[in-house]
């Protein structure tokens, strides 16, 4: 089973592939395996994404005016907290003035510029078999857990660069090494050699995840955000 990995509070209001019955969650329950990974002490490029004031997804700031996240995270009035590893304090907050989407990627234009260290974007696919890093504030176990209060990271191994994201765009498939993406990690980055190669789209809840490809959508990102 693959689901879009929004947080549970938002997924409960959605239908189809976005929502998962409680019985399915129970079947996927397992040890606290991020799920797994470790916490991050500094991430000036990190962006916690909020819908109607509630934490919904993870993301990255890629320029002074734009945050990159997942399309399926966009709902209601959007805002972000940028530059803090805590999703509830620190950094700077901005409302979102407009959004643009392609496949399961979304670019959110901020109401005013933010000066920080921006996440670099890759124009190439990561090699199959390479070890990549994923980041997010997602749930730390399969059921009965809140989103992590502190940004987490884990390592994954790329299994394919020709998968599909939640909206049919090209995606990177990967298998967990030290951890696995889950609800709340949606929109967060997968990185290779320090640059973002993917945007969290779907996961099976146990071992693997699918990240919308930055390289596949690179020309669109440049046309909208100028980077």
C-alpha positions in Angstrom: 0.0 0.0 0.0 1.3 3.5 -0.9 -0.3 6.6 0.6 0.4 10.2 0.4 2.2 10.9 3.6 0.4 13.9 5.0 -0.1 14.1 8.7 -3.0 12.2 10.2 -5.1 15.3 11.1 -5.2 16.3 7.4 -5.4 12.8 6.0 -8.5 12.1 8.0 -10.4 14.8 6.1 -9.3 13.5 2.7 -10.6 10.7 0.5 -9.1 8.0 -1.8 -5.4 7.5 -1.8 -4.9 10.2 0.8 -6.8 8.5 3.6 -5.9 5.2 5.2 -8.4 3.3 7.4 -7.4 2.7 11.0 -7.3 -1.0 10.4 -4.6 -0.5 7.7 -2.6 1.6 10.0 -2.7 -1.1 12.7 -1.5 -3.7 10.2 1.5 -1.5 9.4 2.4 -0.9 13.1 5.9 -1.8 14.0 8.8 -0.7 16.3 9.9 2.9 16.4 12.3 2.7 13.6 11.7 9.9 10.7 10.5 6.5 11.8 14.1 5.8 13.0 16.9 8.0 11.9 18.1 10.8 14.2 17.3 14.4 15.0 18.9 17.4 13.2 20.7 20.2 15.1 20.8 22.8 12.3 18.9 23.2 9.1 18.6 26.8 7.9 16.9 25.6 4.7 14.1 23.7 6.5 10.5 24.8 6.2 7.7 23.5 8.4 4.4 23.8 6.4 1.1 24.7 8.0 -2.5 24.6 6.7 -5.0 26.8 8.5 -2.5 27.2 11.4 -1.9 23.4 11.9 1.3 21.6 11.0 0.8 19.6 7.9 4.0 18.9 6.0 7.7 19.4 5.6 9.5 21.5 3.0 12.5 23.4 1.9 13.2 27.1 1.2 14.9 27.3 -2.2 15.1 31.0 -2.7 14.3 34.2 -0.8 10.7 34.0 -1.9 9.9 30.3 -2.5 9.3 27.2 -0.4 9.2 23.8 -2.2 6.8 21.1 -0.8 4.3 18.5 -2.1 1.3 19.4 -4.1 -1.0 17.2 -1.9 0.0 19.4 1.1 -1.7 22.4 -0.3 -5.1 23.1 1.4 -6.7 26.1 3.0 -4.6 29.1 4.2 -0.9 28.1 4.0 2.0 29.4 6.1 5.6 28.3 6.9 8.2 28.4 9.6 11.6 28.7 8.1 15.1 28.0 9.5 14.3 26.2 12.7 14.7 22.5 13.5 11.7 23.0 15.8 8.3 22.9 14.0 6.7 25.0 16.7 9.3 27.7 17.6 12.3 29.7 16.3 13.1 30.7 12.8 10.9 33.1 11.0 7.2 32.7 9.9 5.6 33.8 6.7 2.2 33.5 5.1 1.9 32.1 1.6 0.7 34.6 -1.0 0.3 32.1 -3.9 1.1 28.6 -5.0 2.1 26.8 -8.2 1.9 23.1 -8.7 3.2 20.4 -11.1 2.9 16.7 -10.6 3.2 16.2 -6.8 5.4 19.3 -6.3 4.3 22.7 -5.1 6.0 26.0 -5.0 4.7 28.4 -2.4 5.5 32.1 -2.9 6.1 33.8 0.5 4.4 37.1 1.5 7.9 38.6 2.0 11.5 37.5 1.5 13.5 35.4 3.9 17.3 35.6 4.1 18.8 32.3 5.0 20.9 29.4 3.5 18.7 28.0 0.7 18.5 24.4 -0.3 20.4 23.8 -3.5 18.5 21.8 -6.2 20.0 19.0 -8.3 19.5 18.8 -12.1 20.4 15.1 -12.2 18.9 11.9 -10.8 20.8 10.2 -8.0 22.5 7.0 -9.0 20.6 3.8 -8.4 22.2 2.2 -5.4 23.4 5.5 -3.9 22.8 6.4 -0.3 20.6 9.5 0.1 19.3 11.5 3.1 15.7 12.3 3.8 14.4 14.9 6.2 11.1 15.7 7.9 8.9 16.3 11.0 6.8 13.3 10.3 5.3 10.8 12.8 8.0 8.7 14.7 6.0 5.5 14.7 3.3 3.9 12.4 0.3 4.7 14.6 -0.4 6.5 17.9 2.4 9.0 17.5 2.5 12.8 16.9 4.7 14.5 14.4 8.2 14.9 15.6 8.8 18.2 17.4 12.4 18.3 16.0 13.4 17.8 12.4 14.7 14.3 11.8 16.9 12.7 9.1 17.5 9.2 7.9 19.4 7.4 5.2 17.8 5.5 2.3 19.1 3.6 -0.7 17.9 4.5 -4.1 16.2 1.6 -5.9 14.8 3.3 -9.0 14.6 6.8 -10.6 11.6 5.8 -12.8 8.7 5.5 -10.3 5.6 7.7 -10.2 4.5 10.2 -7.6 1.0 10.7 -6.3 0.0 12.7 -9.3 1.7 10.6 -12.0 5.0 12.5 -12.3 8.4 10.8 -12.3 9.6 9.8 -8.8 12.6 8.3 -7.0 12.0 5.1 -5.2 14.2 4.2 -2.2 14.4 1.6 0.6 15.2 2.4 4.2 18.6 2.1 5.6 18.3 3.9 8.9 14.7 5.1 8.7 11.5 5.5 6.7 9.4 8.5 5.7 5.8 8.6 7.1 3.0 11.0 7.7 4.2 14.6 8.1 7.3 14.0 6.1 5.4 14.8 2.9 7.0 17.6 1.0 10.3 17.1 2.7 13.6 16.7 0.8 15.6 13.8 -0.3 19.2 14.9 -0.9 22.3 13.4 -2.6 25.7 15.1 -2.4 24.2 18.0 -0.5 21.5 18.9 -3.1 17.8 18.1 -3.2 16.8 15.4 -5.6 13.3 14.6 -4.4 10.2 15.8 -2.7 8.4 13.3 -0.4 5.2 12.1 -2.1 4.1 8.6 -1.0 5.2 5.8 1.2 4.2 2.2 2.0 4.5 2.8 5.7 7.1 0.1 6.3 10.3 0.1 4.2 10.1 2.3 1.1 9.1 5.7 -0.1 8.7 7.6 -3.4 9.9 11.2 -3.8 8.8 13.4 -6.7 11.9 14.0 -8.9 13.4 17.5 -8.8 15.4 16.8 -12.0 12.2 15.8 -13.8 10.5 19.1 -12.8 13.6 21.2 -12.9 12.6 23.5 -15.8 9.2 24.2 -14.2 10.9 25.1 -10.9 13.2 27.5 -12.7 10.3 29.1 -14.7 8.3 29.8 -11.5 11.0 30.4 -8.8 13.9 31.6 -10.9 16.3 29.1 -9.5 
